[in-house]
Amino acid sequence: MAMASVFLSLPLLRAPSREAVPYGAKTEYPFCRTRLYNKSFICRKFIHVHGSFAAVASMLGRNAKKRDIVIPEPDYRIPVVLLGIAGGLAYQDNLLPAATIGLLGLLLLVQATRVRFVFDEEALEVKIGNQLEESGENVFVGGKNRWRYSTFVNWEFWWPQFPILIYFKETQTKPEGQIHFFPVIFNGKQLYDVMVERAGPSKTSGPK
């Protein structure tokens, strides 16, 4: 189990070849599609048009829209709440728990200013600072702090109404699955929305 690890650490598919017939041209081939694409009828074979052959090579995904890189904004509510609790405990002379909770609050406050979750086209990666520097190797389980969405088994927010922890399990680190926990020091709504989009739905409802 990797507890808050950053805080302590297709082949291309080839589409069938298709040919373009100028818009409005007649053809005797019944298997031509009637879909209009750039003012051309798309067919699956070479088609005789005005005494010549016209062909267009295409590949799946060439015109597919790429997903944007998403970086949820930092959120300081959890560190502030922890520091407030620590202050209240210190006021009541409960110094040991106050010091423990206060140190945790300070740690999360610092990390909220520097740790970034970067959601790119194919993976979630943990980076550092506004310059998005590499976070290095995961100190608990090894390997880079980057996990492909296709390897996510499941994920959850605890708790959706006021997210404190995000949990996810992936099979990239090890086949039987690796669990990760991270404190939610990011905008919970932004984080939830991009997780749903990139990693699929969670069993929990979204944060309000």
Rosetta blueprint (number, residue, H / E / L):
1 M L
2 A E
3 M E
4 A L
5 S H
6 V H
7 F H
8 L H
9 S L
10 L L
11 P L
12 L L
13 L L
14 R L
15 A L
16 P L
17 S L
18 R E
19 E E
20 A E
21 V E
22 P E
23 Y L
24 G L
25 A L
26 K L
27 T L
28 E L
29 Y L
30 P L
31 F L
32 C L
33 R L
34 T L
35 R L
36 L E
37 Y E
38 N L
39 K L
40 S E
41 F E
42 I E
43 C E
44 R L
45 K L
46 F L
47 I E
48 H E
49 V E
50 H L
51 G L
52 S E
53 F E
54 A E
55 A L
56 V E
57 A L
58 S L
59 M L
60 L L
61 G L
62 R L
63 N L
64 A L
65 K L
66 K L
67 R L
68 D L
69 I L
70 V E
71 I L
72 P L
73 E L
74 P E
75 D L
76 Y L
77 R H
78 I H
79 P H
80 V H
81 V H
82 L H
83 L H
84 G H
85 I H
86 A H
87 G H
88 G H
89 L H
90 A H
91 Y H
92 Q L
93 D L
94 N L
95 L H
96 L H
97 P H
98 A H
99 A H
100 T H
101 I H
102 G H
103 L H
104 L H
105 G H
106 L H
107 L H
108 L H
109 L H
110 V H
111 Q H
112 A H
113 T H
114 R H
115 V E
116 R E
117 F E
118 V E
119 F E
120 D L
121 E L
122 E L
123 A E
124 L E
125 E E
126 V E
127 K E
128 I E
129 G L
130 N L
131 Q L
132 L L
133 E E
134 E E
135 S L
136 G L
137 E E
138 N L
139 V L
140 F L
141 V L
142 G L
143 G L
144 K E
145 N L
146 R E
147 W E
148 R E
149 Y H
150 S H
151 T H
152 F E
153 V E
154 N E
155 W E
156 E E
157 F E
158 W E
159 W L
160 P L
161 Q L
162 F L
163 P L
164 I L
165 L E
166 I E
167 Y E
168 F E
169 K E
170 E E
171 T L
172 Q L
173 T L
174 K L
175 P L
176 E L
177 G L
178 Q E
179 I E
180 H E
181 F E
182 F E
183 P E
184 V L
185 I L
186 F E
187 N L
188 G H
189 K H
190 Q H
191 L H
192 Y H
193 D H
194 V H
195 M H
196 V H
197 E H
198 R H
199 A H
200 G L
201 P L
202 S L
203 K L
204 T L
205 S L
206 G L
207 P L
208 K L
